[in-house]
Amino acid sequence: MAVAPWRWLITVFDCAIITWALCGAVAAQAATNGELVLLGEQEGSFTFIATVNVGPDTSAAAARFVFNYQDEQNNYELTLAEGRAQFRRMEGGEAVDIGRRGAVSLTSGEHLLSVQRRSWRMTLIWDSVVVCSAYDSAFSGGNVGCAVVGMDVGDAFVQVVPPVLWTDDFMRAGAATTPWESIAGTWQQKELRTEARREQDPSRSANAFCHYGHTDDGVALAIAGEAQQYWFWDDYSYSVAVKSSGGPVGAVFLYQDADNYLLFRCSSELDPEGPRTQLVSVVNGERTLLAEARGGIVPEYWYALRVNVSHGLIEAFVDDRPVLTARTDLFGQGQIGLYTEGEPGAYFDDVWVESWSVFMDDFAERQPGKWVAAGGDWEGPQKGTMAKSGGGEGLLISGDETWTSYVYGVDVKPSKRAGAGIAFRVGDAGKYVFRWAPRGSDLPYAGEAQLLRISHAEPAILASVPAKLAPAEVHRFKVACDGPHIALFVDEQRLIECADALLPGGAIGLYADGRSRVAFDNVSVRFPRGKRGAKIVPRFESPGDSTMQAWATKSGQWTAEKGRSGYWHVADFFGDNTISFEIAAVGRRSGSAAVTISRDPDDPGAAWRLVITTIRGRQTLKFALYHGEKCLQESQIDVPPGKNAEIRIEQKGNYILVHINGQCILAHEMAL
């Protein structure tokens, strides 16, 4: 049965303005031979990059790079010796290997080294190849430094790495400075409209500007920013709109130079090999196919190409449809670019780059420190699984306590006498546990799937539902937590949904309970992409509207409600929805606003309505949630004097959630 879309009714206030800034880089002095040189304090995410010149006696070459350095007894270090690289945690003077060991080519001559520190992850890139990585969050902040023997370290540099957010809609005059650098071929700003169709009033015109590239021979390639400007970008999602005039087109990512980059390439039926989508690596000018699928693009049609890249995983999409995945250890960081082949050329528009990350573990190799036991006897990784045996409860933890909203899934193989599950938002304040036990076991929750909140060692059952699963078979357990909203799934069937804001964030865990063995595999943690406003396609109530008022202005996207000072948004929204706005200077005046969500605007009894009230001279916002005429829940919150109130209302699953300045103040389940 088709589900009707939700519609919103709102009295509109001023919109919030979002600002962002780039962080700079810190230049460092070169290391002297054999001495530890500290390069300065460094907070947050950063990349240390340096040129390493190995001397003629390669057997004596060794290096120690330290970061998050608290003192000589407490820090992280990366050691290079005898062709091996290893991360270690030095805690209280005791050195412990963490992560997997990697091989480096310590041959005589010059090499390029990058050490990345991202949240709880650390990575070594050696000569543009990811060599090894580790996970640990014991230390943050502190110095960066190095000490070397048998080699020299020069051009050392520490680059602060803020979250990535970079966009371009190419809406500028042809003579304006462009942020794109042409690497190959010919590139220019273009306007798609003809002079005869150009409206005089720019407020009534769509953005018809784009970037056009072509070449007489070979490829046309342009990169964002100047060469080496954004070399430190990693873990990002990059999307671009593209229209081909006949030749292959694509999105370049992890760009190093004109001969070294990764490419998402799409061709049409005009290509000699036929329509294809491909993921390609270009190393020293030589192409290698990483993944390929039949089907491509149609010339003269616009498509949205998107590439997600994080820690070696690549996902490629056409119009949000997944088409290819691949893995590679190449590059590990780099810029984005536009790509086309041939003389007809291609048009590019609506570039969007934002941070994107994923955490996965198939337990194919041992990585000390990646998982930490917080109870129980654990075995593995072994034959691609992690397992708990023995009696009692067991918990194995991974991840970062700073994680908040994410989707976490794992394959679970329970036994006939043991309970199994997952833990999430694990931190010092407590954790959530989603668990299940088969009928016939001696556990108190046999035959039930339960959600527990364990706060300061006090357990509370938030939900419990009957669940019949086949023991000794693999099941996919998954949680989607976004703010206070929590949804739990087994084999993609939603079993539990609730709202709880007590534990806002934390790491992940594997949970087992009982005397029998429970096995786990294929861990996946995905983080939501940044939320972008919907692109509205208004409905034209009057076909004879020569002014195109409904299309050209924001007010045309709202329809006045008869007899009231409210407006219905005329677009339909499927699935989860969010609407946000600001109330400026709370307490300046008295008034009220109502936001209504409904599948049928003509049925007031089916609508959900949130009424927001302000009182002059008081810094209090009052909220009341109605279903039809019935008041279901009331709440209020104080706002600091002179401050605005940023209001975000979400319809998520079967819940309505209300946030004020990031704090959830109201959550109610919708009876659908």
ABEGO torsion letter per residue (X at the ends): XBBBBBBBBBBBBBBBBBBBBBBBBBBBBBBBBGBBBBAEBBBEBBBBBBBBBBBABAAABBBBBBBGBABAABBBBBBBBGGBBBBBBBBGGBBBBBEBBBBBBBBBEBBBBBBBBBEABBBBBBGGBBABBBBBAABBEEBBBBBBBGBBBBGBBBBBBBBBBBBBAGBBBAABBBABBBABEBBBBBBABBAAABBABAAABBBABBBBBBBABEBBBBBBEBBGAAAABBGBBBBBBBBBAGBBBBBBBGBABAABBBBBBBBBAABAAEBBBBBBBBBGGBBBBABBBBEBBBBGBBBBBBBBBBGGBBBBBBGGBBABBBBBABGGBEBBBBBBBEAAEBBBBGBBBBBBBBBBBAGABBBBGABBBAEEBBBOBBGGBBBBBEBEBBBBBBEBAABBBBBBBBBBBBBAABBBEBBBGBBAAEBBBBBBBBBGBABAABGBBBBBBBBGGBBBBABBBBBBBBBGBBBBBBBBBBEABBBBBBGGBBABBBBBAABABEBBBBBBBEABBBBBBGBBBBBBBBBBBBBBBBBBABAABAAGAAAABAAAABBBBBGBABBBBABBBBEBBBBBBBBBGBGABBEBBBBBBBABAABAAABBBBBBBBBBGBABBBBBBBBEABBABBBBBBBBBGBBBBBBBBBBEABBBBBBGGBBABBBBBBX
